[in-house]
Amino acid sequence: MRVGIVGAGVVGSTAAYALIMRGVGREIVLVDSNQARVDAEVDDLFHAVPFANPLTVRGGTFEDLAGSNVVVIAAGVN
């Protein structure tokens, strides 16, 4: 199962961390308008994977959300 998260801020990255620790899905894709933020959050989140069930965490674009089983909208109103 692929889970997409739109918004890599505090809410989005915390949601991703919770999904990782609970072993939800096989792949998590983070999308944000600030690509540097996405890259940093993906690096941080990937360090949690060895302590949870194996899965893939990666940054992407809106096109990478195609085929996702679930998409979490954690983006602000901006």
N, CA, C, O and CB atoms as a CASP TS submission, in Angstrom:
PFRMAT TS
TARGET T0000
AUTHOR 0000-0000-0000
METHOD Language model
MODEL 1
PARENT N/A
ATOM      1  N   MET     1       0.847  -1.176   0.000  1.00  0.00           N
ATOM      2  CA  MET     1       0.000   0.000   0.000  1.00  0.00           C
ATOM      3  C   MET     1       0.892   1.237   0.000  1.00  0.00           C
ATOM      4  O   MET     1       1.852   1.325   0.765  1.00  0.00           O
ATOM      5  CB  MET     1      -0.963  -0.001   1.222  1.00  0.00           C
ATOM      6  N   ARG     2       0.565   2.176  -0.854  1.00  0.00           N
ATOM      7  CA  ARG     2       1.282   3.443  -0.923  1.00  0.00           C
ATOM      8  C   ARG     2       0.452   4.516  -0.232  1.00  0.00           C
ATOM      9  O   ARG     2      -0.742   4.663  -0.491  1.00  0.00           O
ATOM     10  CB  ARG     2       1.585   3.837  -2.397  1.00  0.00           C
ATOM     11  N   VAL     3       1.110   5.265   0.656  1.00  0.00           N
ATOM     12  CA  VAL     3       0.473   6.382   1.353  1.00  0.00           C
ATOM     13  C   VAL     3       1.174   7.657   0.919  1.00  0.00           C
ATOM     14  O   VAL     3       2.397   7.763   1.016  1.00  0.00           O
ATOM     15  CB  VAL     3       0.533   6.204   2.913  1.00  0.00           C
ATOM     16  N   GLY     4       0.408   8.616   0.445  1.00  0.00           N
ATOM     17  CA  GLY     4       0.951   9.919   0.083  1.00  0.00           C
ATOM     18  C   GLY     4       0.624  10.940   1.155  1.00  0.00           C
ATOM     19  O   GLY     4      -0.470  10.933   1.719  1.00  0.00           O
ATOM     20  N   ILE     5       1.562  11.804   1.430  1.00  0.00           N
ATOM     21  CA  ILE     5       1.342  12.874   2.402  1.00  0.00           C
ATOM     22  C   ILE     5       1.703  14.194   1.732  1.00  0.00           C
ATOM     23  O   ILE     5       2.843  14.409   1.320  1.00  0.00           O
ATOM     24  CB  ILE     5       2.188  12.649   3.711  1.00  0.00           C
ATOM     25  N   VAL     6       0.716  15.066   1.632  1.00  0.00           N
ATOM     26  CA  VAL     6       0.920  16.386   1.042  1.00  0.00           C
ATOM     27  C   VAL     6       1.149  17.363   2.186  1.00  0.00           C
ATOM     28  O   VAL     6       0.252  17.596   2.997  1.00  0.00           O
ATOM     29  CB  VAL     6      -0.304  16.822   0.147  1.00  0.00           C
ATOM     30  N   GLY     7       2.335  17.929   2.254  1.00  0.00           N
ATOM     31  CA  GLY     7       2.711  18.829   3.337  1.00  0.00           C
ATOM     32  C   GLY     7       3.747  18.145   4.216  1.00  0.00           C
ATOM     33  O   GLY     7       3.430  17.195   4.932  1.00  0.00           O
ATOM     34  N   ALA     8       4.975  18.621   4.164  1.00  0.00           N
ATOM     35  CA  ALA     8       6.067  17.999   4.929  1.00  0.00           C
ATOM     36  C   ALA     8       6.447  18.836   6.141  1.00  0.00           C
ATOM     37  O   ALA     8       7.587  18.785   6.603  1.00  0.00           O
ATOM     38  CB  ALA     8       7.293  17.795   4.037  1.00  0.00           C
ATOM     39  N   GLY     9       5.500  19.601   6.652  1.00  0.00           N
ATOM     40  CA  GLY     9       5.751  20.391   7.855  1.00  0.00           C
ATOM     41  C   GLY     9       5.627  19.525   9.096  1.00  0.00           C
ATOM     42  O   GLY     9       5.815  18.310   9.033  1.00  0.00           O
ATOM     43  N   VAL    10       5.318  20.134  10.201  1.00  0.00           N
ATOM     44  CA  VAL    10       5.236  19.412  11.471  1.00  0.00           C
ATOM     45  C   VAL    10       4.141  18.351  11.433  1.00  0.00           C
ATOM     46  O   VAL    10       4.370  17.217  11.856  1.00  0.00           O
ATOM     47  CB  VAL    10       4.980  20.389  12.623  1.00  0.00           C
ATOM     48  N   VAL    11       2.967  18.695  10.940  1.00  0.00           N
ATOM     49  CA  VAL    11       1.858  17.737  10.919  1.00  0.00           C
ATOM     50  C   VAL    11       2.151  16.595   9.944  1.00  0.00           C
ATOM     51  O   VAL    11       1.975  15.426  10.287  1.00  0.00           O
ATOM     52  CB  VAL    11       0.539  18.445  10.534  1.00  0.00           C
ATOM     53  N   GLY    12       2.591  16.927   8.743  1.00  0.00           N
ATOM     54  CA  GLY    12       2.861  15.894   7.749  1.00  0.00           C
ATOM     55  C   GLY    12       3.985  14.956   8.153  1.00  0.00           C
ATOM     56  O   GLY    12       3.863  13.741   7.997  1.00  0.00           O
ATOM     57  N   SER    13       5.072  15.502   8.669  1.00  0.00           N
ATOM     58  CA  SER    13       6.197  14.647   9.062  1.00  0.00           C
ATOM     59  C   SER    13       5.853  13.804  10.288  1.00  0.00           C
ATOM     60  O   SER    13       6.322  12.672  10.404  1.00  0.00           O
ATOM     61  CB  SER    13       7.439  15.499   9.347  1.00  0.00           C
ATOM     62  N   THR    14       5.044  14.335  11.203  1.00  0.00           N
ATOM     63  CA  THR    14       4.608  13.554  12.363  1.00  0.00           C
ATOM     64  C   THR    14       3.671  12.433  11.935  1.00  0.00           C
ATOM     65  O   THR    14       3.747  11.324  12.464  1.00  0.00           O
ATOM     66  CB  THR    14       3.916  14.458  13.395  1.00  0.00           C
ATOM     67  N   ALA    15       2.793  12.713  10.987  1.00  0.00           N
ATOM     68  CA  ALA    15       1.910  11.673  10.459  1.00  0.00           C
ATOM     69  C   ALA    15       2.732  10.565   9.803  1.00  0.00           C
ATOM     70  O   ALA    15       2.453   9.381   9.994  1.00  0.00           O
ATOM     71  CB  ALA    15       0.908  12.272   9.445  1.00  0.00           C
ATOM     72  N   ALA    16       3.739  10.953   9.034  1.00  0.00           N
ATOM     73  CA  ALA    16       4.603   9.960   8.400  1.00  0.00           C
ATOM     74  C   ALA    16       5.333   9.116   9.440  1.00  0.00           C
ATOM     75  O   ALA    16       5.436   7.899   9.289  1.00  0.00           O
ATOM     76  CB  ALA    16       5.614  10.646   7.480  1.00  0.00           C
ATOM     77  N   TYR    17       5.835   9.750  10.485  1.00  0.00           N
ATOM     78  CA  TYR    17       6.532   9.027  11.554  1.00  0.00           C
ATOM     79  C   TYR    17       5.595   8.031  12.228  1.00  0.00           C
ATOM     80  O   TYR    17       5.983   6.893  12.492  1.00  0.00           O
ATOM     81  CB  TYR    17       7.099  10.012  12.596  1.00  0.00           C
ATOM     82  N   ALA    18       4.371   8.452  12.506  1.00  0.00           N
ATOM     83  CA  ALA    18       3.397   7.554  13.140  1.00  0.00           C
ATOM     84  C   ALA    18       3.092   6.359  12.236  1.00  0.00           C
ATOM     85  O   ALA    18       2.983   5.230  12.715  1.00  0.00           O
ATOM     86  CB  ALA    18       2.094   8.315  13.470  1.00  0.00           C
ATOM     87  N   LEU    19       2.956   6.601  10.943  1.00  0.00           N
ATOM     88  CA  LEU    19       2.700   5.510  10.002  1.00  0.00           C
ATOM     89  C   LEU    19       3.879   4.540   9.948  1.00  0.00           C
ATOM     90  O   LEU    19       3.693   3.325   9.883  1.00  0.00           O
ATOM     91  CB  LEU    19       2.415   6.068   8.602  1.00  0.00           C
ATOM     92  N   ILE    20       5.081   5.086   9.976  1.00  0.00           N
ATOM     93  CA  ILE    20       6.276   4.237   9.972  1.00  0.00           C
ATOM     94  C   ILE    20       6.313   3.358  11.212  1.00  0.00           C
ATOM     95  O   ILE    20       6.525   2.149  11.114  1.00  0.00           O
ATOM     96  CB  ILE    20       7.551   5.094   9.894  1.00  0.00           C
ATOM     97  N   MET    21       6.110   3.955  12.364  1.00  0.00           N
ATOM     98  CA  MET    21       6.200   3.204  13.613  1.00  0.00           C
ATOM     99  C   MET    21       5.096   2.162  13.748  1.00  0.00           C
ATOM    100  O   MET    21       5.297   1.134  14.395  1.00  0.00           O
ATOM    101  CB  MET    21       6.148   4.152  14.788  1.00  0.00           C
ATOM    102  N   ARG    22       3.929   2.412  13.145  1.00  0.00           N
ATOM    103  CA  ARG    22       2.827   1.442  13.180  1.00  0.00           C
ATOM    104  C   ARG    22       2.911   0.422  12.055  1.00  0.00           C
ATOM    105  O   ARG    22       2.147  -0.543  12.034  1.00  0.00           O
ATOM    106  CB  ARG    22       1.498   2.164  13.106  1.00  0.00           C
ATOM    107  N   GLY    23       3.833   0.628  11.121  1.00  0.00           N
ATOM    108  CA  GLY    23       3.992  -0.313  10.020  1.00  0.00           C
ATOM    109  C   GLY    23       2.873  -0.251   8.996  1.00  0.00           C
ATOM    110  O   GLY    23       2.528  -1.259   8.380  1.00  0.00           O
ATOM    111  N   VAL    24       2.304   0.941   8.816  1.00  0.00           N
ATOM    112  CA  VAL    24       1.208   1.111   7.868  1.00  0.00           C
ATOM    113  C   VAL    24       1.783   1.328   6.477  1.00  0.00           C
ATOM    114  O   VAL    24       2.525   2.284   6.253  1.00  0.00           O
ATOM    115  CB  VAL    24       0.292   2.295   8.277  1.00  0.00           C
ATOM    116  N   GLY    25       1.445   0.449   5.547  1.00  0.00           N
ATOM    117  CA  GLY    25       1.863   0.616   4.161  1.00  0.00           C
ATOM    118  C   GLY    25       3.239   0.046   3.878  1.00  0.00           C
ATOM    119  O   GLY    25       3.946  -0.415   4.774  1.00  0.00           O
ATOM    120  N   ARG    26       3.595   0.091   2.614  1.00  0.00           N
ATOM    121  CA  ARG    26       4.905  -0.347   2.150  1.00  0.00           C
ATOM    122  C   ARG    26       5.727   0.813   1.623  1.00  0.00           C
ATOM    123  O   ARG    26       6.947   0.717   1.494  1.00  0.00           O
ATOM    124  CB  ARG    26       4.758  -1.403   1.077  1.00  0.00           C
ATOM    125  N   GLU    27       5.035   1.930   1.315  1.00  0.00           N
ATOM    126  CA  GLU    27       5.724   3.088   0.761  1.00  0.00           C
ATOM    127  C   GLU    27       5.017   4.355   1.221  1.00  0.00           C
ATOM    128  O   GLU    27       3.789   4.436   1.200  1.00  0.00           O
ATOM    129  CB  GLU    27       5.778   3.017  -0.789  1.00  0.00           C
ATOM    130  N   ILE    28       5.805   5.342   1.637  1.00  0.00           N
ATOM    131  CA  ILE    28       5.284   6.651   2.007  1.00  0.00           C
ATOM    132  C   ILE    28       5.950   7.678   1.104  1.00  0.00           C
ATOM    133  O   ILE    28       7.175   7.723   0.991  1.00  0.00           O
ATOM    134  CB  ILE    28       5.538   6.970   3.527  1.00  0.00           C
ATOM    135  N   VAL    29       5.123   8.507   0.459  1.00  0.00           N
ATOM    136  CA  VAL    29       5.621   9.542  -0.441  1.00  0.00           C
ATOM    137  C   VAL    29       5.262  10.898   0.148  1.00  0.00           C
ATOM    138  O   VAL    29       4.085  11.192   0.353  1.00  0.00           O
ATOM    139  CB  VAL    29       5.030   9.379  -1.881  1.00  0.00           C
ATOM    140  N   LEU    30       6.259  11.722   0.421  1.00  0.00           N
ATOM    141  CA  LEU    30       6.050  13.079   0.928  1.00  0.00           C
ATOM    142  C   LEU    30       6.122  14.078  -0.222  1.00  0.00           C
ATOM    143  O   LEU    30       7.024  14.019  -1.058  1.00  0.00           O
ATOM    144  CB  LEU    30       7.097  13.428   2.016  1.00  0.00           C
ATOM    145  N   VAL    31       5.160  14.993  -0.251  1.00  0.00           N
ATOM    146  CA  VAL    31       5.112  16.024  -1.281  1.00  0.00           C
ATOM    147  C   VAL    31       4.951  17.376  -0.591  1.00  0.00           C
ATOM    148  O   VAL    31       4.128  17.523   0.313  1.00  0.00           O
ATOM    149  CB  VAL    31       3.945  15.764  -2.298  1.00  0.00           C
ATOM    150  N   ASP    32       5.734  18.354  -1.017  1.00  0.00           N
ATOM    151  CA  ASP    32       5.633  19.698  -0.468  1.00  0.00           C
ATOM    152  C   ASP    32       6.175  20.672  -1.518  1.00  0.00           C
ATOM    153  O   ASP    32       6.956  20.284  -2.387  1.00  0.00           O
ATOM    154  CB  ASP    32       6.417  19.824   0.892  1.00  0.00           C
ATOM    155  N   SER    33       5.762  21.918  -1.435  1.00  0.00           N
ATOM    156  CA  SER    33       6.278  22.924  -2.362  1.00  0.00           C
ATOM    157  C   SER    33       7.743  23.250  -2.088  1.00  0.00           C
ATOM    158  O   SER    33       8.446  23.736  -2.973  1.00  0.00           O
ATOM    159  CB  SER    33       5.443  24.192  -2.276  1.00  0.00           C
ATOM    160  N   ASN    34       8.205  22.986  -0.872  1.00  0.00           N
ATOM    161  CA  ASN    34       9.595  23.221  -0.496  1.00  0.00           C
ATOM    162  C   ASN    34      10.354  21.888  -0.586  1.00  0.00           C
ATOM    163  O   ASN    34      10.334  21.090   0.351  1.00  0.00           O
ATOM    164  CB  ASN    34       9.694  23.834   0.950  1.00  0.00           C
ATOM    165  N   GLN    35      11.018  21.661  -1.716  1.00  0.00           N
ATOM    166  CA  GLN    35      11.686  20.381  -1.942  1.00  0.00           C
ATOM    167  C   GLN    35      12.832  20.139  -0.960  1.00  0.00           C
ATOM    168  O   GLN    35      13.097  18.993  -0.598  1.00  0.00           O
ATOM    169  CB  GLN    35      12.211  20.318  -3.361  1.00  0.00           C
ATOM    170  N   ALA    36      13.505  21.186  -0.529  1.00  0.00           N
ATOM    171  CA  ALA    36      14.584  21.019   0.454  1.00  0.00           C
ATOM    172  C   ALA    36      14.030  20.487   1.773  1.00  0.00           C
ATOM    173  O   ALA    36      14.664  19.663   2.433  1.00  0.00           O
ATOM    174  CB  ALA    36      15.319  22.359   0.686  1.00  0.00           C
ATOM    175  N   ARG    37      12.858  20.957   2.149  1.00  0.00           N
ATOM    176  CA  ARG    37      12.210  20.472   3.377  1.00  0.00           C
ATOM    177  C   ARG    37      11.846  18.997   3.236  1.00  0.00           C
ATOM    178  O   ARG    37      12.039  18.211   4.164  1.00  0.00           O
ATOM    179  CB  ARG    37      10.943  21.308   3.697  1.00  0.00           C
ATOM    180  N   VAL    38      11.320  18.629   2.076  1.00  0.00           N
ATOM    181  CA  VAL    38      10.971  17.224   1.828  1.00  0.00           C
ATOM    182  C   VAL    38      12.208  16.347   1.950  1.00  0.00           C
ATOM    183  O   VAL    38      12.169  15.310   2.612  1.00  0.00           O
ATOM    184  CB  VAL    38      10.330  17.055   0.431  1.00  0.00           C
ATOM    185  N   ASP    39      13.293  16.748   1.324  1.00  0.00           N
ATOM    186  CA  ASP    39      14.522  15.957   1.370  1.00  0.00           C
ATOM    187  C   ASP    39      15.021  15.777   2.795  1.00  0.00           C
ATOM    188  O   ASP    39      15.436  14.683   3.177  1.00  0.00           O
ATOM    189  CB  ASP    39      15.601  16.612   0.524  1.00  0.00           C
ATOM    190  N   ALA    40      14.982  16.844   3.577  1.00  0.00           N
ATOM    191  CA  ALA    40      15.438  16.771   4.971  1.00  0.00           C
ATOM    192  C   ALA    40      14.536  15.862   5.798  1.00  0.00           C
ATOM    193  O   ALA    40      15.029  15.058   6.589  1.00  0.00           O
ATOM    194  CB  ALA    40      15.481  18.174   5.596  1.00  0.00           C
ATOM    195  N   GLU    41      13.234  15.979   5.625  1.00  0.00           N
ATOM    196  CA  GLU    41      12.298  15.145   6.387  1.00  0.00           C
ATOM    197  C   GLU    41      12.416  13.678   5.992  1.00  0.00           C
ATOM    198  O   GLU    41      12.343  12.798   6.850  1.00  0.00           O
ATOM    199  CB  GLU    41      10.859  15.629   6.175  1.00  0.00           C
ATOM    200  N   VAL    42      12.596  13.409   4.710  1.00  0.00           N
ATOM    201  CA  VAL    42      12.753  12.026   4.260  1.00  0.00           C
ATOM    202  C   VAL    42      14.003  11.413   4.885  1.00  0.00           C
ATOM    203  O   VAL    42      13.972  10.266   5.332  1.00  0.00           O
ATOM    204  CB  VAL    42      12.832  11.957   2.716  1.00  0.00           C
ATOM    205  N   ASP    43      15.096  12.164   4.920  1.00  0.00           N
ATOM    206  CA  ASP    43      16.321  11.663   5.558  1.00  0.00           C
ATOM    207  C   ASP    43      16.079  11.345   7.026  1.00  0.00           C
ATOM    208  O   ASP    43      16.496  10.291   7.507  1.00  0.00           O
ATOM    209  CB  ASP    43      17.457  12.689   5.425  1.00  0.00           C
ATOM    210  N   ASP    44      15.415  12.238   7.739  1.00  0.00           N
ATOM    211  CA  ASP    44      15.136  12.015   9.155  1.00  0.00           C
ATOM    212  C   ASP    44      14.213  10.814   9.360  1.00  0.00           C
ATOM    213  O   ASP    44      14.457   9.976  10.229  1.00  0.00           O
ATOM    214  CB  ASP    44      14.513  13.265   9.773  1.00  0.00           C
ATOM    215  N   LEU    45      13.159  10.737   8.558  1.00  0.00           N
ATOM    216  CA  LEU    45      12.198   9.645   8.716  1.00  0.00           C
ATOM    217  C   LEU    45      12.807   8.297   8.360  1.00  0.00           C
ATOM    218  O   LEU    45      12.484   7.282   8.978  1.00  0.00           O
ATOM    219  CB  LEU    45      10.972   9.897   7.854  1.00  0.00           C
ATOM    220  N   PHE    46      13.673   8.286   7.381  1.00  0.00           N
ATOM    221  CA  PHE    46      14.286   7.027   6.971  1.00  0.00           C
ATOM    222  C   PHE    46      15.120   6.417   8.090  1.00  0.00           C
ATOM    223  O   PHE    46      15.310   5.202   8.128  1.00  0.00           O
ATOM    224  CB  PHE    46      15.149   7.240   5.739  1.00  0.00           C
ATOM    225  N   HIS    47      15.618   7.248   8.999  1.00  0.00           N
ATOM    226  CA  HIS    47      16.384   6.728  10.135  1.00  0.00           C
ATOM    227  C   HIS    47      15.500   5.990  11.132  1.00  0.00           C
ATOM    228  O   HIS    47      16.015   5.219  11.942  1.00  0.00           O
ATOM    229  CB  HIS    47      17.111   7.862  10.838  1.00  0.00           C
ATOM    230  N   ALA    48      14.196   6.199  11.099  1.00  0.00           N
ATOM    231  CA  ALA    48      13.281   5.490  11.995  1.00  0.00           C
ATOM    232  C   ALA    48      12.916   4.110  11.462  1.00  0.00           C
ATOM    233  O   ALA    48      12.454   3.262  12.227  1.00  0.00           O
ATOM    234  CB  ALA    48      12.018   6.308  12.207  1.00  0.00           C
ATOM    235  N   VAL    49      13.110   3.867  10.179  1.00  0.00           N
ATOM    236  CA  VAL    49      12.672   2.615   9.565  1.00  0.00           C
ATOM    237  C   VAL    49      13.304   1.378  10.205  1.00  0.00           C
ATOM    238  O   VAL    49      12.592   0.390  10.388  1.00  0.00           O
ATOM    239  CB  VAL    49      12.993   2.635   8.094  1.00  0.00           C
ATOM    240  N   PRO    50      14.594   1.366  10.558  1.00  0.00           N
ATOM    241  CA  PRO    50      15.151   0.153  11.166  1.00  0.00           C
ATOM    242  C   PRO    50      14.481  -0.242  12.489  1.00  0.00           C
ATOM    243  O   PRO    50      14.592  -1.393  12.913  1.00  0.00           O
ATOM    244  CB  PRO    50      16.625   0.344  11.398  1.00  0.00           C
ATOM    245  N   PHE    51      13.795   0.690  13.138  1.00  0.00           N
ATOM    246  CA  PHE    51      13.130   0.398  14.402  1.00  0.00           C
ATOM    247  C   PHE    51      11.670   0.008  14.210  1.00  0.00           C
ATOM    248  O   PHE    51      10.953  -0.203  15.189  1.00  0.00           O
ATOM    249  CB  PHE    51      13.222   1.593  15.322  1.00  0.00           C
ATOM    250  N   ALA    52      11.224  -0.089  12.974  1.00  0.00           N
ATOM    251  CA  ALA    52       9.831  -0.401  12.661  1.00  0.00           C
ATOM    252  C   ALA    52       9.816  -1.459  11.559  1.00  0.00           C
ATOM    253  O   ALA    52      10.834  -2.086  11.265  1.00  0.00           O
ATOM    254  CB  ALA    52       9.040   0.885  12.222  1.00  0.00           C
ATOM    255  N   ASN    53       8.655  -1.642  10.965  1.00  0.00           N
ATOM    256  CA  ASN    53       8.530  -2.573   9.857  1.00  0.00           C
ATOM    257  C   ASN    53       9.186  -1.980   8.608  1.00  0.00           C
ATOM    258  O   ASN    53       9.145  -0.767   8.403  1.00  0.00           O
ATOM    259  CB  ASN    53       7.043  -2.908   9.590  1.00  0.00           C
ATOM    260  N   PRO    54       9.791  -2.830   7.776  1.00  0.00           N
ATOM    261  CA  PRO    54      10.467  -2.293   6.590  1.00  0.00           C
ATOM    262  C   PRO    54       9.488  -1.664   5.599  1.00  0.00           C
ATOM    263  O   PRO    54       8.460  -2.246   5.256  1.00  0.00           O
ATOM    264  CB  PRO    54      11.254  -3.395   5.900  1.00  0.00           C
ATOM    265  N   LEU    55       9.835  -0.475   5.156  1.00  0.00           N
ATOM    266  CA  LEU    55       9.073   0.226   4.131  1.00  0.00           C
ATOM    267  C   LEU    55       9.962   1.258   3.486  1.00  0.00           C
ATOM    268  O   LEU    55      11.090   1.481   3.927  1.00  0.00           O
ATOM    269  CB  LEU    55       7.807   0.884   4.720  1.00  0.00           C
ATOM    270  N   THR    56       9.462   1.888   2.443  1.00  0.00           N
ATOM    271  CA  THR    56      10.210   2.891   1.714  1.00  0.00           C
ATOM    272  C   THR    56       9.629   4.268   2.009  1.00  0.00           C
ATOM    273  O   THR    56       8.413   4.455   1.986  1.00  0.00           O
ATOM    274  CB  THR    56      10.191   2.597   0.200  1.00  0.00           C
ATOM    275  N   VAL    57      10.498   5.219   2.284  1.00  0.00           N
ATOM    276  CA  VAL    57      10.094   6.613   2.475  1.00  0.00           C
ATOM    277  C   VAL    57      10.821   7.428   1.419  1.00  0.00           C
ATOM    278  O   VAL    57      12.043   7.354   1.298  1.00  0.00           O
ATOM    279  CB  VAL    57      10.420   7.131   3.936  1.00  0.00           C
ATOM    280  N   ARG    58      10.056   8.215   0.647  1.00  0.00           N
ATOM    281  CA  ARG    58      10.703   9.016  -0.392  1.00  0.00           C
ATOM    282  C   ARG    58       9.926  10.300  -0.623  1.00  0.00           C
ATOM    283  O   ARG    58       8.739  10.398  -0.312  1.00  0.00           O
ATOM    284  CB  ARG    58      10.822   8.219  -1.704  1.00  0.00           C
ATOM    285  N   GLY    59      10.614  11.263  -1.166  1.00  0.00           N
ATOM    286  CA  GLY    59       9.986  12.499  -1.578  1.00  0.00           C
ATOM    287  C   GLY    59       9.511  12.361  -3.010  1.00  0.00           C
ATOM    288  O   GLY    59       9.993  11.511  -3.759  1.00  0.00           O
ATOM    289  N   GLY    60       8.570  13.197  -3.378  1.00  0.00           N
ATOM    290  CA  GLY    60       8.076  13.107  -4.735  1.00  0.00           C
ATOM    291  C   GLY    60       7.314  14.351  -5.140  1.00  0.00           C
ATOM    292  O   GLY    60       7.360  15.385  -4.474  1.00  0.00           O
ATOM    293  N   THR    61       6.615  14.219  -6.246  1.00  0.00           N
ATOM    294  CA  THR    61       5.779  15.291  -6.774  1.00  0.00           C
ATOM    295  C   THR    61       4.327  14.823  -6.741  1.00  0.00           C
ATOM    296  O   THR    61       4.033  13.687  -6.370  1.00  0.00           O
ATOM    297  CB  THR    61       6.213  15.690  -8.228  1.00  0.00           C
ATOM    298  N   PHE    62       3.433  15.714  -7.132  1.00  0.00           N
ATOM    299  CA  PHE    62       2.022  15.335  -7.147  1.00  0.00           C
ATOM    300  C   PHE    62       1.771  14.160  -8.092  1.00  0.00           C
ATOM    301  O   PHE    62       0.871  13.358  -7.842  1.00  0.00           O
ATOM    302  CB  PHE    62       1.157  16.531  -7.555  1.00  0.00           C
ATOM    303  N   GLU    63       2.535  14.042  -9.154  1.00  0.00           N
ATOM    304  CA  GLU    63       2.376  12.914 -10.073  1.00  0.00           C
ATOM    305  C   GLU    63       2.706  11.595  -9.398  1.00  0.00           C
ATOM    306  O   GLU    63       2.148  10.561  -9.764  1.00  0.00           O
ATOM    307  CB  GLU    63       3.259  13.101 -11.299  1.00  0.00           C
ATOM    308  N   ASP    64       3.608  11.611  -8.412  1.00  0.00           N
ATOM    309  CA  ASP    64       3.983  10.390  -7.698  1.00  0.00           C
ATOM    310  C   ASP    64       2.883   9.898  -6.764  1.00  0.00           C
ATOM    311  O   ASP    64       2.950   8.772  -6.270  1.00  0.00           O
ATOM    312  CB  ASP    64       5.251  10.625  -6.906  1.00  0.00           C
ATOM    313  N   LEU    65       1.880  10.719  -6.518  1.00  0.00           N
ATOM    314  CA  LEU    65       0.763  10.306  -5.673  1.00  0.00           C
ATOM    315  C   LEU    65      -0.225   9.420  -6.425  1.00  0.00           C
ATOM    316  O   LEU    65      -1.075   8.774  -5.812  1.00  0.00           O
ATOM    317  CB  LEU    65       0.045  11.525  -5.127  1.00  0.00           C
ATOM    318  N   ALA    66      -0.113   9.390  -7.758  1.00  0.00           N
ATOM    319  CA  ALA    66      -1.003   8.538  -8.556  1.00  0.00           C
ATOM    320  C   ALA    66      -0.846   7.093  -8.116  1.00  0.00           C
ATOM    321  O   ALA    66       0.277   6.607  -7.987  1.00  0.00           O
ATOM    322  CB  ALA    66      -0.705   8.680 -10.073  1.00  0.00           C
ATOM    323  N   GLY    67      -1.925   6.417  -7.891  1.00  0.00           N
ATOM    324  CA  GLY    67      -1.890   5.042  -7.446  1.00  0.00           C
ATOM    325  C   GLY    67      -1.807   4.873  -5.946  1.00  0.00           C
ATOM    326  O   GLY    67      -1.757   3.743  -5.459  1.00  0.00           O
ATOM    327  N   SER    68      -1.790   5.958  -5.203  1.00  0.00           N
ATOM    328  CA  SER    68      -1.758   5.866  -3.742  1.00  0.00           C
ATOM    329  C   SER    68      -3.093   5.332  -3.240  1.00  0.00           C
ATOM    330  O   SER    68      -4.149   5.673  -3.774  1.00  0.00           O
ATOM    331  CB  SER    68      -1.444   7.248  -3.102  1.00  0.00           C
ATOM    332  N   ASN    69      -3.039   4.507  -2.224  1.00  0.00           N
ATOM    333  CA  ASN    69      -4.254   4.002  -1.606  1.00  0.00           C
ATOM    334  C   ASN    69      -4.871   5.040  -0.689  1.00  0.00           C
ATOM    335  O   ASN    69      -6.091   5.105  -0.543  1.00  0.00           O
ATOM    336  CB  ASN    69      -3.967   2.726  -0.835  1.00  0.00           C
ATOM    337  N   VAL    70      -4.024   5.855  -0.070  1.00  0.00           N
ATOM    338  CA  VAL    70      -4.466   6.901   0.849  1.00  0.00           C
ATOM    339  C   VAL    70      -3.597   8.131   0.615  1.00  0.00           C
ATOM    340  O   VAL    70      -2.389   8.011   0.414  1.00  0.00           O
ATOM    341  CB  VAL    70      -4.385   6.424   2.345  1.00  0.00           C
ATOM    342  N   VAL    71      -4.208   9.311   0.641  1.00  0.00           N
ATOM    343  CA  VAL    71      -3.460  10.565   0.568  1.00  0.00           C
ATOM    344  C   VAL    71      -3.883  11.430   1.753  1.00  0.00           C
ATOM    345  O   VAL    71      -5.060  11.757   1.905  1.00  0.00           O
ATOM    346  CB  VAL    71      -3.709  11.307  -0.800  1.00  0.00           C
ATOM    347  N   VAL    72      -2.917  11.796   2.587  1.00  0.00           N
ATOM    348  CA  VAL    72      -3.156  12.640   3.742  1.00  0.00           C
ATOM    349  C   VAL    72      -2.838  14.074   3.334  1.00  0.00           C
ATOM    350  O   VAL    72      -1.741  14.353   2.851  1.00  0.00           O
ATOM    351  CB  VAL    72      -2.298  12.187   4.975  1.00  0.00           C
ATOM    352  N   ILE    73      -3.788  14.983   3.525  1.00  0.00           N
ATOM    353  CA  ILE    73      -3.565  16.386   3.226  1.00  0.00           C
ATOM    354  C   ILE    73      -3.199  17.091   4.534  1.00  0.00           C
ATOM    355  O   ILE    73      -4.053  17.329   5.388  1.00  0.00           O
ATOM    356  CB  ILE    73      -4.830  17.036   2.556  1.00  0.00           C
ATOM    357  N   ALA    74      -1.920  17.417   4.673  1.00  0.00           N
ATOM    358  CA  ALA    74      -1.428  18.074   5.881  1.00  0.00           C
ATOM    359  C   ALA    74      -0.835  19.432   5.539  1.00  0.00           C
ATOM    360  O   ALA    74      -0.067  19.997   6.318  1.00  0.00           O
ATOM    361  CB  ALA    74      -0.381  17.197   6.591  1.00  0.00           C
ATOM    362  N   ALA    75      -1.191  19.949   4.378  1.00  0.00           N
ATOM    363  CA  ALA    75      -0.673  21.241   3.930  1.00  0.00           C
ATOM    364  C   ALA    75      -1.482  22.373   4.544  1.00  0.00           C
ATOM    365  O   ALA    75      -2.680  22.233   4.791  1.00  0.00           O
ATOM    366  CB  ALA    75      -0.700  21.337   2.393  1.00  0.00           C
ATOM    367  N   GLY    76      -0.820  23.488   4.786  1.00  0.00           N
ATOM    368  CA  GLY    76      -1.480  24.658   5.317  1.00  0.00           C
ATOM    369  C   GLY    76      -2.289  25.377   4.250  1.00  0.00           C
ATOM    370  O   GLY    76      -2.347  24.938   3.102  1.00  0.00           O
ATOM    371  N   VAL    77      -2.906  26.470   4.629  1.00  0.00           N
ATOM    372  CA  VAL    77      -3.771  27.193   3.713  1.00  0.00           C
ATOM    373  C   VAL    77      -3.007  27.998   2.671  1.00  0.00           C
ATOM    374  O   VAL    77      -3.613  28.498   1.723  1.00  0.00           O
ATOM    375  CB  VAL    77      -4.667  28.101   4.483  1.00  0.00           C
ATOM    376  N   ASN    78      -1.702  28.135   2.821  1.00  0.00           N
ATOM    377  CA  ASN    78      -0.924  28.891   1.836  1.00  0.00           C
ATOM    378  C   ASN    78      -1.070  28.237   0.499  1.00  0.00           C
ATOM    379  O   ASN    78      -0.497  28.707  -0.484  1.00  0.00           O
ATOM    380  CB  ASN    78       0.563  28.983   2.232  1.00  0.00           C
TER
END
